[in-house]
Amino acid sequence: MSKRVVGLAAVAVVALMPFAAMADQAKPAYKDVAKNYADIAQAAYSDALTGAKALKKAVDALVANPNDATLAKAREAWKAARVPYMQTEAFRFGNPIVDEWEGKVNAWPLDEGLIDYVDSSYGGGDANPFATANVIANPKITAGGKTINASRITKGLLADKLHGAGKVEANVAIGYHAVEFLLWGQDLHGTGPGAGERPASDYAKGKACTHNHCDRRVQYLTVATQMLVDDLAEMAEAWGAKGKARASIAKAKDDEGVARMLTGLGSLSYGELAGERMKLGLMLHDPEEEHDCFSDNTHNSHFYDQVGMVNVYTGAYTRTDGKTISGPSLSQLVAAKSADADAKVKAALAATSKAMQAIKDTADSGKMAYDQMIGADNADGNALISTAVDRLVDQKKALEGAVAALGVSIELKGSDSLDNPSAVSK
């Protein structure tokens, strides 16, 4: 996997007036907005949990009877599970409980050689002694001056010994992307058409097993998928009636709580999505920088990140079963102070959603996948990505206008790819 040198910049937004000074003009009250915000978070994480349970069921069917059909269904279940989860990312950054937990389920990019076999061309991450550890093939791992007993692939091994091993962020042993790699394998097509092509026989028994160690691969996939279920259950509970995440936002002072909500939207719009997940890959023309790089599902992940931001701002969420949760919103709080600021945020959200829809429609049509769009020789694809990045930057600016209107103070995460491009290298 290619590595790059890239940092996160901080963009400060200064308070103009205390939120409390206009609280009597704001309709609805902050406590009602906070409750609806938490209700949407709980529903979205609960839907993500339901999706992960469906994925676990499909994985169990795959390992019980590995064939093309059961593998395809497991892959479909993984993609379906991503839809509600990506809509939860708007709750990151402004909620420390979420941000501290998120690395267990959505850490990326990963050095896949830590987990399983890789192509002979794979070089691993720079300065990562675990980049070719291949825990599936090796019951004992010696790397980074340590010897790890990996004879049994357990939750403890994956979470405590391998995830973040050697303090290297690319040592991702658990979460959606570890499961994704185990279902698809490496995508060796670069910026050409095609995703990972792992055969179902990688999970077969006896002589039918391909690439050896199928029993340990079954263990790894089964354990990692169950861990995903467990971790999502933890966050769904955290937003429940007695959960710590709900209590934290509910008990926050009005200006602090609103600032946290807007921090989540602004940081995801700018530093994370526009910068780290989109602009960086476009600058490097590197398919390793696409978010769902094994499955070619990146267009959907980015699209539903944007859907999640619209959900939070407008105070409405459509659940997987079609039911809608809606209530007092950030939009109403902003509009009560400045109809113009609210209109600009809504217009920016709509423009970004349109740009993300164009990427999704192009990928879904089969014309070109996301990794093809970022290819060095693909002007049309580059333009699609670049337009979405520009709209996300505009969205961040509109949100800053809302911050100013409300008179709160926030600090947004940035990205060298946007703030200091000369610092970016492979």
LOBADO-476129 format. One record per residue (C-alpha): x negated, y negated, z negated; residue in three letters. Coordinates in Angstrom, 1 decimal, decimal comma, m for minus. Each point is the difference from the previous one (the first is absolute). Layout:
<pts>
+--------+--------+--------+--------+
:     xx :     yy :     zz : residu :
+--------+--------+--------+--------+
:      X :      Y :      Z :    ala :
...
+--------+--------+--------+--------+
</pts>
This chain:
<pts>
+--------+--------+--------+--------+
:     xx :     yy :     zz : residu :
+--------+--------+--------+--------+
:    0,0 :    0,0 :    0,0 :    met :
:   m1,2 :   m3,5 :    0,8 :    ser :
:   m0,6 :   m2,3 :   m2,9 :    lys :
:   m0,1 :   m3,8 :    0,0 :    arg :
:   m1,1 :   m2,7 :   m2,3 :    val :
:    3,0 :   m2,1 :   m0,8 :    val :
:    1,1 :   m1,9 :   m3,1 :    gly :
:    3,2 :   m1,5 :   m1,3 :    leu :
:    0,2 :   m3,7 :   m0,3 :    ala :
:    2,4 :   m1,8 :   m2,4 :    ala :
:    2,2 :   m2,8 :    1,2 :    val :
:    1,4 :   m2,2 :   m2,8 :    ala :
:    3,3 :   m1,8 :    0,3 :    val :
:    0,3 :   m2,9 :   m2,5 :    val :
:    3,2 :   m0,6 :   m2,0 :    ala :
:    1,8 :   m3,2 :    0,8 :    leu :
:    2,5 :    0,0 :   m2,8 :    met :
:    1,1 :    2,4 :   m2,7 :    pro :
:    2,8 :    2,4 :    1,0 :    phe :
:    1,8 :   m0,7 :   m3,2 :    ala :
:    0,5 :   m3,6 :    1,1 :    ala :
:    2,4 :    1,1 :    2,7 :    met :
:    1,4 :    3,1 :   m1,7 :    ala :
:    3,4 :   m1,7 :   m0,5 :    asp :
:    0,3 :   m0,6 :    3,7 :    gln :
:   m0,9 :    3,6 :    1,0 :    ala :
:    2,9 :    2,4 :    0,8 :    lys :
:   m0,2 :    2,8 :   m0,9 :    pro :
:   m1,9 :    0,1 :   m3,3 :    ala :
:   m3,4 :    1,6 :    0,0 :    tyr :
:    1,1 :    2,9 :   m2,2 :    lys :
:    2,6 :    1,0 :    2,7 :    asp :
:   m2,6 :   m0,1 :    2,7 :    val :
:   m2,4 :    2,0 :   m2,1 :    ala :
:    2,6 :    2,7 :   m0,6 :    lys :
:    0,8 :    0,3 :    3,7 :    asn :
:   m3,7 :    0,1 :    0,8 :    tyr :
:   m0,5 :    2,8 :   m2,5 :    ala :
:    3,1 :    1,8 :    1,3 :    asp :
:   m1,3 :    0,0 :    3,5 :    ile :
:   m3,4 :    1,2 :   m1,2 :    ala :
:    1,5 :    2,9 :   m1,9 :    gln :
:    2,2 :    1,0 :    3,0 :    ala :
:   m2,9 :   m0,2 :    2,5 :    ala :
:   m2,4 :    2,0 :   m2,3 :    tyr :
:    2,8 :    2,5 :   m0,6 :    ser :
:    0,5 :    0,4 :    3,7 :    asp :
:   m3,7 :    0,5 :    0,4 :    ala :
:    0,1 :    2,7 :   m2,7 :    leu :
:    2,9 :    1,7 :    1,9 :    thr :
:   m2,1 :   m0,1 :    3,2 :    gly :
:   m3,0 :    1,5 :   m1,8 :    ala :
:    2,1 :    2,8 :   m1,4 :    lys :
:    1,3 :    0,7 :    3,5 :    ala :
:   m3,6 :    0,0 :    1,2 :    leu :
:   m1,0 :    2,5 :   m2,8 :    lys :
:    2,8 :    2,3 :    1,1 :    lys :
:   m1,2 :   m0,2 :    3,6 :    ala :
:   m3,6 :    0,7 :   m1,1 :    val :
:    1,1 :    3,0 :   m2,0 :    asp :
:    1,7 :    1,3 :    3,2 :    ala :
:   m3,1 :   m0,6 :    2,0 :    leu :
:   m2,3 :    1,9 :   m2,3 :    val :
:    2,5 :    2,8 :   m0,4 :    ala :
:    0,3 :    0,5 :    3,7 :    asn :
:   m2,6 :   m2,1 :    1,9 :    pro :
:    1,0 :   m0,5 :    3,7 :    asn :
:    0,5 :   m2,9 :    2,4 :    asp :
:    3,6 :   m0,5 :   m1,1 :    ala :
:   m0,7 :   m0,2 :   m3,8 :    thr :
:   m3,0 :   m2,2 :    0,6 :    leu :
:    2,1 :   m2,4 :    2,2 :    ala :
:    2,7 :   m0,2 :   m2,7 :    lys :
:   m2,6 :   m0,7 :   m2,7 :    ala :
:   m1,4 :   m2,8 :    2,2 :    arg :
:    3,5 :   m1,4 :    0,6 :    glu :
:    0,6 :    0,0 :   m3,8 :    ala :
:   m3,3 :   m1,9 :   m0,6 :    trp :
:    1,0 :   m2,7 :    2,4 :    lys :
:    3,5 :   m0,2 :   m1,4 :    ala :
:   m1,4 :   m0,3 :   m3,5 :    ala :
:   m2,1 :   m3,0 :    1,1 :    arg :
:    3,1 :   m2,1 :    0,9 :    val :
:    1,2 :   m0,8 :   m3,5 :    pro :
:   m3,4 :    0,0 :   m1,5 :    tyr :
:   m1,4 :   m2,7 :    2,3 :    met :
:    3,0 :   m2,2 :   m1,0 :    gln :
:   m1,3 :    0,1 :   m3,6 :    thr :
:   m3,3 :   m1,7 :    0,8 :    glu :
:    1,6 :   m3,4 :   m0,4 :    ala :
:   m0,1 :    0,7 :   m3,7 :    phe :
:   m3,8 :    0,3 :   m0,1 :    arg :
:   m2,4 :   m2,9 :   m0,8 :    phe :
:    2,6 :   m1,8 :   m2,2 :    gly :
:    0,6 :    3,0 :   m2,3 :    asn :
:   m3,2 :    1,3 :   m1,6 :    pro :
:    1,8 :    3,2 :   m1,0 :    ile :
:    0,5 :    0,8 :    3,6 :    val :
:   m3,4 :   m1,2 :    1,3 :    asp :
:   m1,8 :    2,1 :   m2,6 :    glu :
:    2,0 :    3,1 :    1,0 :    trp :
:    0,1 :   m0,5 :    3,7 :    glu :
:   m3,5 :    1,5 :    0,6 :    gly :
:    1,3 :    3,4 :   m1,0 :    lys :
:    2,5 :    0,2 :    2,9 :    val :
:   m1,1 :   m2,3 :    2,9 :    asn :
:   m3,8 :   m0,4 :   m0,2 :    ala :
:   m1,7 :   m0,2 :    3,4 :    trp :
:   m2,1 :    0,3 :    2,1 :    pro :
:   m1,4 :    3,3 :   m1,1 :    leu :
:   m3,2 :    2,0 :    0,7 :    asp :
:    1,8 :    3,1 :    1,2 :    glu :
:   m3,1 :    2,1 :   m0,3 :    gly :
:    0,5 :   m0,1 :   m3,8 :    leu :
:    3,0 :    2,2 :    0,5 :    ile :
:   m0,4 :    2,4 :    2,9 :    asp :
:   m1,8 :    0,9 :    3,2 :    tyr :
:   m0,8 :   m2,8 :    2,5 :    val :
:   m1,3 :   m0,2 :    3,5 :    asp :
:   m3,7 :    0,2 :    0,5 :    ser :
:   m0,1 :   m3,6 :    1,1 :    ser :
:    1,2 :   m1,2 :   m3,4 :    tyr :
:   m2,6 :   m2,0 :   m1,8 :    gly :
:    1,8 :   m0,7 :   m3,2 :    gly :
:    0,0 :   m3,2 :   m1,9 :    gly :
:   m3,1 :   m2,0 :   m0,5 :    asp :
:   m1,7 :    0,6 :   m3,4 :    ala :
:    2,7 :    2,5 :   m1,0 :    asn :
:   m1,5 :    3,2 :   m1,3 :    pro :
:    3,5 :    1,6 :   m0,1 :    phe :
:    0,8 :   m0,8 :    3,7 :    ala :
:   m0,6 :    3,6 :    1,1 :    thr :
:    0,7 :    1,9 :   m3,2 :    ala :
:    2,9 :    2,0 :    1,5 :    asn :
:    1,6 :    1,1 :   m3,2 :    val :
:    2,2 :    2,5 :    1,9 :    ile :
:   m3,1 :    1,9 :    1,2 :    ala :
:   m2,1 :   m0,4 :   m3,2 :    asn :
:    1,0 :    1,3 :   m3,5 :    pro :
:   m3,0 :   m1,9 :   m1,3 :    lys :
:   m0,9 :   m3,5 :    1,1 :    ile :
:   m3,4 :   m1,6 :   m0,7 :    thr :
:   m0,1 :   m3,7 :    0,9 :    ala :
:   m0,9 :   m3,3 :   m1,5 :    gly :
:   m2,1 :    1,7 :   m2,6 :    gly :
:    2,9 :    2,0 :   m1,3 :    lys :
:    1,2 :    3,6 :    0,4 :    thr :
:    3,8 :    0,4 :    0,0 :    ile :
:    1,7 :    3,3 :   m0,6 :    asn :
:    2,6 :    0,2 :    2,8 :    ala :
:    0,8 :    3,7 :   m0,3 :    ser :
:    3,7 :   m0,9 :   m0,6 :    arg :
:    1,6 :   m2,8 :    1,8 :    ile :
:    2,1 :   m1,7 :   m2,7 :    thr :
:    1,5 :   m3,3 :   m0,8 :    lys :
:   m2,9 :   m0,7 :   m2,4 :    gly :
:   m2,6 :    0,8 :    2,6 :    leu :
:    1,6 :   m2,3 :    2,7 :    leu :
:    1,0 :   m2,9 :   m2,3 :    ala :
:   m2,8 :    0,0 :   m2,5 :    asp :
:   m3,0 :    1,4 :    1,8 :    lys :
:    0,4 :   m0,8 :    3,7 :    leu :
:    2,3 :   m3,0 :    0,4 :    his :
:   m2,4 :   m3,0 :   m0,1 :    gly :
:   m3,0 :    2,3 :   m0,5 :    ala :
:   m3,3 :   m1,8 :   m0,4 :    gly :
:    2,1 :   m3,3 :   m0,3 :    lys :
:    0,4 :    0,1 :    3,8 :    val :
:    3,4 :   m1,2 :    1,1 :    glu :
:    0,0 :    2,1 :    3,1 :    ala :
:    0,0 :    3,2 :   m2,1 :    asn :
:    3,7 :    0,3 :    0,2 :    val :
:    1,1 :    3,4 :   m1,2 :    ala :
:    3,7 :   m0,5 :   m0,6 :    ile :
:    3,0 :   m1,9 :    1,3 :    gly :
:    1,8 :   m0,3 :    3,3 :    tyr :
:   m3,2 :   m0,2 :    2,1 :    his :
:   m1,6 :    3,1 :   m1,5 :    ala :
:    3,2 :    1,9 :    0,8 :    val :
:    0,1 :   m1,7 :    3,4 :    glu :
:   m3,5 :    1,3 :    0,8 :    phe :
:    0,9 :    3,5 :   m1,2 :    leu :
:    3,0 :    0,0 :    2,3 :    leu :
:   m1,5 :   m1,5 :    3,1 :    trp :
:   m3,8 :    0,3 :   m0,3 :    gly :
:   m2,4 :   m2,5 :    1,6 :    gln :
:    1,2 :   m2,1 :    2,9 :    asp :
:   m2,9 :    0,5 :    2,4 :    leu :
:    1,5 :   m2,0 :    2,9 :    his :
:   m1,5 :   m3,4 :   m1,0 :    gly :
:    2,1 :   m2,7 :    1,6 :    thr :
:    1,4 :    2,4 :    2,6 :    gly :
:    3,4 :    1,8 :   m0,2 :    pro :
:    0,5 :    2,7 :   m2,6 :    gly :
:    0,0 :    0,6 :   m3,8 :    ala :
:   m1,5 :    2,6 :   m2,2 :    gly :
:    0,4 :    3,6 :    1,3 :    glu :
:   m0,4 :    2,3 :   m3,1 :    arg :
:    1,4 :    3,4 :    0,8 :    pro :
:    2,6 :    1,6 :   m2,2 :    ala :
:   m2,4 :    3,0 :   m0,2 :    ser :
:   m2,2 :   m2,0 :   m2,3 :    asp :
:    2,6 :    1,2 :   m2,6 :    tyr :
:    0,2 :    3,6 :    1,2 :    ala :
:   m0,8 :    3,0 :   m2,1 :    lys :
:   m2,7 :    2,6 :    0,8 :    gly :
:   m1,5 :    0,2 :    3,5 :    lys :
:    2,5 :   m2,4 :    1,4 :    ala :
:   m1,7 :   m2,8 :   m2,0 :    cys :
:   m1,9 :   m2,6 :    2,0 :    thr :
:   m2,8 :   m2,2 :   m1,3 :    his :
:   m0,4 :    2,3 :   m3,0 :    asn :
:    1,1 :   m0,5 :   m3,6 :    his :
:    3,7 :   m0,1 :    0,8 :    cys :
:    0,9 :    1,1 :   m3,6 :    asp :
:   m1,8 :   m3,0 :   m1,4 :    arg :
:    1,5 :   m2,3 :    2,6 :    arg :
:    3,4 :    1,2 :   m1,1 :    val :
:   m0,9 :   m0,7 :   m3,6 :    gln :
:   m1,2 :   m3,5 :    0,8 :    tyr :
:    3,0 :   m1,0 :    2,1 :    leu :
:    2,5 :    1,5 :   m2,5 :    thr :
:   m1,7 :   m1,7 :   m3,0 :    val :
:   m0,4 :   m3,4 :    1,8 :    ala :
:    3,6 :   m0,1 :    1,1 :    thr :
:    1,3 :    0,8 :   m3,5 :    gln :
:   m2,2 :   m2,7 :   m1,4 :    met :
:    1,6 :   m2,5 :    2,4 :    leu :
:    3,4 :    1,0 :   m1,3 :    val :
:   m1,2 :   m0,4 :   m3,6 :    asp :
:   m1,6 :   m3,4 :    0,6 :    asp :
:    3,1 :   m1,4 :    1,8 :    leu :
:    2,2 :    1,3 :   m2,8 :    ala :
:   m2,2 :   m2,0 :   m2,4 :    glu :
:    0,6 :   m3,2 :    1,9 :    met :
:    3,7 :    0,6 :    0,5 :    ala :
:    0,3 :    0,4 :   m3,8 :    glu :
:   m2,1 :   m3,2 :   m0,5 :    ala :
:    2,7 :   m2,0 :    1,8 :    trp :
:    2,8 :    1,8 :   m1,8 :    gly :
:    2,2 :   m1,5 :   m2,7 :    ala :
:   m2,6 :    0,6 :   m2,7 :    lys :
:   m3,1 :   m0,2 :    2,2 :    gly :
:   m3,1 :   m2,1 :   m0,6 :    lys :
:    0,0 :   m1,6 :    3,5 :    ala :
:    3,6 :   m1,2 :   m0,3 :    arg :
:   m0,6 :   m1,3 :   m3,5 :    ala :
:   m3,1 :   m1,9 :    1,1 :    ser :
:    1,8 :   m1,9 :    2,7 :    ile :
:    3,2 :   m0,5 :   m2,1 :    ala :
:   m1,9 :   m1,4 :   m3,0 :    lys :
:   m2,2 :   m2,3 :    2,1 :    ala :
:    0,6 :   m3,7 :   m0,3 :    lys :
:    1,9 :   m1,4 :    3,0 :    asp :
:   m3,0 :   m1,6 :    1,7 :    asp :
:   m2,3 :    2,9 :   m0,6 :    glu :
:    2,5 :    2,6 :    1,2 :    gly :
:    0,8 :   m1,9 :    3,2 :    val :
:   m3,7 :   m0,6 :    0,6 :    ala :
:   m0,6 :    3,8 :   m0,3 :    arg :
:    2,7 :    0,8 :    2,5 :    met :
:   m1,4 :   m2,6 :    2,5 :    leu :
:   m3,6 :    1,2 :   m0,6 :    thr :
:    1,1 :    3,5 :    1,0 :    gly :
:    1,5 :   m1,3 :    3,3 :    leu :
:   m2,8 :   m2,4 :    0,8 :    gly :
:   m2,9 :    2,4 :   m0,8 :    ser :
:    1,6 :    2,8 :    2,0 :    leu :
:    0,7 :   m2,3 :    2,9 :    ser :
:   m3,5 :   m1,5 :    0,2 :    tyr :
:   m2,9 :    1,8 :   m1,6 :    gly :
:    1,3 :    3,5 :    0,1 :    glu :
:    2,1 :    0,5 :    3,1 :    leu :
:   m1,1 :   m2,8 :    2,4 :    ala :
:   m3,6 :    0,3 :   m1,2 :    gly :
:   m1,2 :    3,4 :   m1,2 :    glu :
:    2,5 :    2,2 :    1,8 :    arg :
:    0,4 :   m1,9 :    3,4 :    met :
:   m2,6 :   m2,7 :    0,8 :    lys :
:   m2,9 :    2,1 :   m1,2 :    leu :
:    0,8 :    2,9 :    2,2 :    gly :
:    0,5 :   m2,3 :    2,9 :    leu :
:   m3,3 :   m1,8 :   m0,5 :    met :
:   m1,9 :    3,3 :   m0,2 :    leu :
:    2,2 :    1,9 :    2,6 :    his :
:   m0,4 :    2,9 :   m2,5 :    asp :
:    2,8 :    2,6 :   m0,3 :    pro :
:   m1,4 :    1,0 :   m3,4 :    glu :
:    1,4 :   m3,3 :   m1,2 :    glu :
:    3,6 :    0,8 :    0,8 :    glu :
:    2,1 :    0,7 :   m3,0 :    his :
:    1,5 :    3,4 :    1,0 :    asp :
:   m2,9 :    1,0 :    2,1 :    cys :
:    0,5 :    3,8 :    0,2 :    phe :
:    3,7 :    0,0 :    0,9 :    ser :
:    0,2 :   m3,1 :    2,2 :    asp :
:    2,7 :   m1,3 :   m2,2 :    asn :
:   m1,5 :   m3,4 :   m0,7 :    thr :
:    2,5 :   m1,9 :    2,0 :    his :
:    2,8 :    1,2 :   m2,4 :    asn :
:   m2,0 :   m0,7 :   m3,1 :    ser :
:   m0,6 :   m3,6 :    1,0 :    his :
:    3,6 :   m0,4 :    1,1 :    phe :
:    1,4 :    1,2 :   m3,3 :    tyr :
:   m2,4 :   m2,1 :   m2,0 :    asp :
:    1,6 :   m3,0 :    1,7 :    gln :
:    3,5 :    1,4 :   m0,6 :    val :
:   m0,9 :    0,3 :   m3,7 :    gly :
:   m1,0 :   m3,7 :   m0,1 :    met :
:    3,3 :   m1,0 :    1,6 :    val :
:    1,8 :    2,1 :   m2,6 :    asn :
:   m1,7 :   m1,7 :   m2,9 :    val :
:    0,5 :   m3,6 :    1,3 :    tyr :
:    3,6 :    0,5 :    0,9 :    thr :
:    0,9 :    2,2 :   m3,0 :    gly :
:    1,4 :    2,9 :    2,1 :    ala :
:   m1,1 :    3,6 :    0,6 :    tyr :
:    1,6 :    2,7 :    2,1 :    thr :
:   m0,7 :    3,4 :   m1,6 :    arg :
:   m0,8 :    3,2 :    1,8 :    thr :
:    3,6 :    1,1 :   m0,4 :    asp :
:    1,3 :   m3,2 :    1,6 :    gly :
:    1,2 :   m1,6 :   m3,2 :    lys :
:   m1,0 :   m3,6 :   m0,5 :    thr :
:   m1,2 :   m1,7 :   m3,1 :    ile :
:    0,2 :   m3,8 :    0,0 :    ser :
:    0,2 :   m2,9 :   m2,4 :    gly :
:   m1,5 :   m3,3 :   m1,1 :    pro :
:   m3,1 :   m0,7 :    2,0 :    ser :
:   m3,2 :   m1,9 :    0,3 :    leu :
:    1,5 :   m1,6 :    3,1 :    ser :
:    2,8 :   m1,5 :   m2,1 :    gln :
:   m2,4 :   m1,3 :   m2,6 :    leu :
:   m2,1 :   m1,7 :    2,8 :    val :
:    3,1 :   m1,4 :    1,8 :    ala :
:    1,3 :   m1,5 :   m3,3 :    ala :
:   m3,2 :   m2,2 :   m0,1 :    lys :
:   m0,7 :   m0,4 :    3,8 :    ser :
:    2,3 :    1,3 :    2,7 :    ala :
:   m2,8 :   m0,9 :    2,5 :    asp :
:   m2,6 :    2,1 :   m1,8 :    ala :
:    2,4 :    3,0 :   m0,1 :    asp :
:    0,9 :   m0,4 :    3,7 :    ala :
:   m3,7 :    0,0 :    0,9 :    lys :
:   m0,6 :    3,2 :   m2,0 :    val :
:    3,0 :    1,7 :    1,7 :    lys :
:   m1,2 :   m1,1 :    3,4 :    ala :
:   m3,5 :    1,3 :   m0,7 :    ala :
:    1,3 :    3,3 :   m1,2 :    leu :
:    2,1 :    0,4 :    3,1 :    ala :
:   m2,9 :   m0,9 :    2,3 :    ala :
:   m2,3 :    2,5 :   m1,7 :    thr :
:    2,7 :    2,7 :    0,1 :    ser :
:    0,4 :   m0,6 :    3,7 :    lys :
:   m3,7 :    0,4 :    0,6 :    ala :
:   m0,1 :    3,2 :   m2,1 :    met :
:    3,0 :    1,3 :    1,9 :    gln :
:   m1,9 :   m0,5 :    3,3 :    ala :
:   m2,9 :    2,1 :   m1,3 :    ile :
:    2,4 :    2,7 :   m1,3 :    lys :
:    2,0 :    0,1 :    3,2 :    asp :
:   m3,1 :    0,3 :    2,1 :    thr :
:   m1,4 :    2,8 :   m2,1 :    ala :
:    3,4 :    1,8 :   m0,2 :    asp :
:    0,4 :   m0,2 :    3,7 :    ser :
:   m3,2 :    2,1 :    0,5 :    gly :
:   m1,6 :   m2,8 :    2,0 :    lys :
:   m2,9 :   m0,3 :   m2,5 :    met :
:   m0,6 :    0,8 :   m3,6 :    ala :
:   m1,4 :   m2,5 :   m2,5 :    tyr :
:   m3,6 :    1,2 :    0,3 :    asp :
:    0,3 :   m0,5 :    3,7 :    gln :
:    1,2 :   m3,5 :   m0,5 :    met :
:   m3,1 :   m1,0 :   m1,9 :    ile :
:   m2,3 :    1,4 :    2,7 :    gly :
:   m2,7 :   m2,4 :    1,4 :    ala :
:    1,3 :    0,4 :    3,6 :    asp :
:    3,7 :   m0,4 :   m0,8 :    asn :
:    1,0 :   m3,7 :    0,5 :    ala :
:    3,8 :    0,7 :   m0,3 :    asp :
:   m0,4 :    2,1 :   m3,1 :    gly :
:   m2,4 :   m2,5 :   m1,6 :    asn :
:    2,5 :   m2,8 :    0,7 :    ala :
:    2,8 :    1,9 :   m1,8 :    leu :
:   m2,2 :    0,4 :   m3,1 :    ile :
:   m1,3 :   m3,6 :    0,2 :    ser :
:    3,5 :   m1,4 :    0,2 :    thr :
:    1,1 :    1,9 :   m3,1 :    ala :
:   m3,1 :   m1,2 :   m1,9 :    val :
:    0,8 :   m3,6 :    1,0 :    asp :
:    3,6 :    0,3 :   m1,1 :    arg :
:   m1,1 :    1,5 :   m3,4 :    leu :
:   m2,3 :   m2,9 :   m0,5 :    val :
:    2,9 :   m2,3 :    0,8 :    asp :
:    2,1 :    1,9 :   m2,4 :    gln :
:   m2,6 :   m0,5 :   m2,8 :    lys :
:    0,1 :   m3,7 :    0,8 :    lys :
:    3,8 :   m0,2 :   m0,2 :    ala :
:   m0,2 :    1,8 :   m3,4 :    leu :
:   m2,4 :   m2,6 :   m1,2 :    glu :
:    2,6 :   m2,5 :    0,9 :    gly :
:    2,5 :    1,9 :   m2,2 :    ala :
:   m2,6 :    0,0 :   m2,8 :    val :
:   m0,4 :   m3,8 :    0,3 :    ala :
:    3,8 :   m0,5 :    0,0 :    ala :
:    0,4 :    2,1 :   m3,2 :    leu :
:   m3,0 :   m1,6 :   m1,6 :    gly :
:   m1,7 :    3,2 :   m1,1 :    val :
:   m3,7 :    0,9 :    0,3 :    ser :
:   m1,3 :    3,2 :    1,7 :    ile :
:   m3,2 :    1,5 :    1,3 :    glu :
:    0,0 :    2,1 :    3,1 :    leu :
:   m2,4 :    2,6 :    1,1 :    lys :
:   m1,8 :   m0,7 :    3,2 :    gly :
:   m2,2 :    2,0 :    2,4 :    ser :
:   m3,4 :   m0,7 :    1,6 :    asp :
:    1,5 :    1,0 :    3,3 :    ser :
:    2,1 :   m3,2 :   m0,2 :    leu :
:   m1,9 :   m2,3 :   m2,3 :    asp :
:   m3,6 :    0,9 :    0,8 :    asn :
:   m0,3 :    2,1 :    3,2 :    pro :
:   m3,8 :   m0,3 :    0,1 :    ser :
:   m0,2 :    2,1 :   m3,1 :    ala :
:    1,7 :    3,0 :    1,6 :    val :
:   m2,1 :    2,8 :    1,4 :    ser :
:    0,3 :    3,7 :    0,5 :    lys :
+--------+--------+--------+--------+
</pts>
